[in-house]
Amino acid sequence: MDYWSHGMLSLCVTSFSAIGCYFLLRLIYVLTNLPTKLVHEGRVKTMIIAGSGGHTMEMMQLVRVLTSAYNPRIYVVASTDKMSKDKFLQLEKEANLGGEYYFETIPRSREVRQSWITTVGTTFYACVFSIPLVWKHRPDVIICNGPGTCIPICLAAFAFKVIGISNCAIVYVE
């Protein structure tokens, strides 16, 4: 191996090591410095993950008590879940929550009775759609209550937090 090749190899190894160390330190920082409260002035861009069935009803109860500061609201529903979108549209009209709201659709991570083996592929597919969605809206907070639809969205938000692109709080309500 000549001097030039050895120097380039050394530079590549050093660069990748430095980048890897940065991301490892950033991951440790994010995991050890979780916020205990959300401090935000003015409007809080809120992403609300809708599940199906009972998850939707629980989330509707949470949304009803949000103040006008949680604005705009971005509702994320699975592409095969038509009921949740209709329910949230009805809630927005009846509750008169004020402000702006939008609906976004992503592929479902796991269909009912889908085998767990194939779930890996469908969840990855949903993640591919979730990354640009989270990037587009850059929410201040994500509110979810456990449906499979929230996994790709939360993974994208967490990845952006580790990279240092955004500082989105994820609120999981059981």
C-alpha positions in Angstrom: 0.0 0.0 0.0 1.5 3.3 -1.0 1.6 6.4 1.2 -1.4 8.1 -0.5 -3.7 5.1 0.0 -2.6 4.7 3.6 -3.2 8.4 4.4 -6.7 8.3 2.8 -7.6 5.1 4.7 -6.4 6.7 8.0 -8.4 9.8 7.2 -11.6 7.8 6.5 -11.2 5.7 9.7 -10.6 8.8 11.8 -13.5 10.6 10.3 -16.0 7.7 10.7 -14.7 7.2 14.3 -15.2 10.9 15.1 -18.7 10.9 13.6 -19.6 7.6 15.5 -18.4 9.1 18.7 -20.4 12.3 18.2 -23.6 10.3 17.6 -22.9 8.1 20.6 -22.3 11.1 22.9 -25.4 12.8 21.4 -27.5 9.7 22.1 -26.2 9.5 25.7 -26.9 13.3 26.1 -30.5 13.0 24.8 -31.3 9.9 26.9 -29.9 11.4 30.1 -31.3 14.9 29.7 -35.0 14.2 29.2 -37.1 17.2 29.9 -39.3 17.1 33.0 -41.7 19.7 31.6 -42.4 21.3 28.3 -41.4 25.0 28.4 -42.6 26.8 25.4 -43.7 30.4 24.7 -46.7 31.0 22.5 -48.0 28.3 20.2 -47.1 24.7 20.5 -47.1 22.8 17.2 -48.7 19.5 18.3 -48.8 16.3 16.4 -51.5 13.9 17.5 -51.3 10.2 16.6 -54.6 8.6 16.0 -55.0 4.9 16.4 -58.2 2.9 15.7 -61.0 1.9 18.0 -60.3 2.6 21.7 -57.1 4.5 21.0 -59.0 7.1 19.0 -61.6 7.6 21.8 -58.9 8.0 24.4 -57.1 10.5 22.2 -60.3 12.4 21.6 -60.7 12.9 25.3 -57.2 14.2 25.6 -57.6 16.6 22.7 -60.8 18.0 24.1 -58.9 19.5 27.1 -56.1 21.1 25.0 -56.0 24.8 25.2 -55.7 27.1 22.2 -51.9 27.2 22.7 -51.7 23.8 21.2 -51.9 25.1 17.7 -51.6 24.0 14.9 -52.7 20.4 15.5 -51.5 17.8 13.1 -53.5 14.6 13.2 -51.7 11.5 11.9 -53.9 8.6 10.9 -53.2 5.3 9.3 -54.1 5.0 5.6 -56.5 2.2 6.3 -58.2 4.0 9.2 -61.1 6.1 7.8 -63.0 6.2 11.1 -60.4 8.2 13.1 -60.2 11.0 10.6 -64.0 11.4 10.6 -64.1 11.4 14.4 -61.4 14.0 14.7 -63.0 16.2 12.0 -66.3 16.0 14.0 -64.4 16.8 17.2 -62.8 19.9 15.7 -66.2 21.2 14.5 -68.1 20.4 17.7 -65.5 21.4 20.3 -64.5 24.6 18.5 -60.8 24.2 19.6 -59.7 27.1 17.5 -56.6 27.5 15.4 -55.4 25.5 12.5 -55.5 21.7 12.1 -54.3 19.3 9.4 -54.5 15.7 8.7 -51.7 13.5 7.5 -51.7 9.9 6.5 -49.0 7.2 6.8 -49.1 3.5 6.0 -50.2 1.4 8.9 -47.3 -0.3 10.7 -49.3 -3.4 11.5 -52.7 -4.5 10.3 -55.0 -6.4 12.7 -54.1 -10.1 12.6 -50.9 -9.4 10.6 -48.1 -11.8 11.3 -45.3 -10.5 13.5 -42.6 -11.5 11.0 -44.1 -9.3 8.2 -44.6 -6.4 10.7 -40.9 -5.6 10.4 -41.3 -4.8 6.7 -44.5 -2.8 7.1 -43.1 -0.8 10.0 -40.0 0.0 8.0 -42.2 1.1 5.1 -44.2 3.4 7.5 -40.9 4.8 8.8 -40.0 5.8 5.3 -43.2 7.9 5.1 -42.8 9.2 8.6 -39.4 10.8 8.3 -40.4 13.4 5.7 -43.7 14.0 7.6 -41.9 14.8 10.8 -39.4 16.9 8.9 -42.2 18.8 7.2 -44.1 19.8 10.3 -41.3 19.7 12.9 -43.7 19.4 15.9 -42.9 20.8 19.3 -44.7 17.9 20.9 -46.1 14.5 19.8 -49.0 13.1 21.8 -49.6 9.4 21.4 -51.3 6.6 23.4 -49.8 3.5 22.0 -51.2 2.5 18.6 -48.7 1.0 16.2 -49.1 4.1 14.0 -47.1 6.1 16.6 -43.9 3.9 16.4 -42.6 5.2 13.1 -43.5 8.9 13.9 -41.8 8.6 17.4 -38.7 6.9 15.9 -38.4 9.7 13.3 -38.7 12.4 16.0 -36.2 10.7 18.3 -33.7 10.3 15.4 -34.0 14.0 14.6 -33.5 14.8 18.3 -30.3 12.6 18.5 -29.0 14.2 15.3 -29.7 17.6 16.8 -32.2 18.7 14.1 -35.2 19.2 16.4 -36.1 19.1 20.1 -39.5 17.5 19.9 -41.1 16.2 23.2 -42.9 12.9 22.9 -45.8 12.5 25.4 -47.0 8.9 25.7 -50.3 8.5 27.6 -51.2 5.1 28.7 
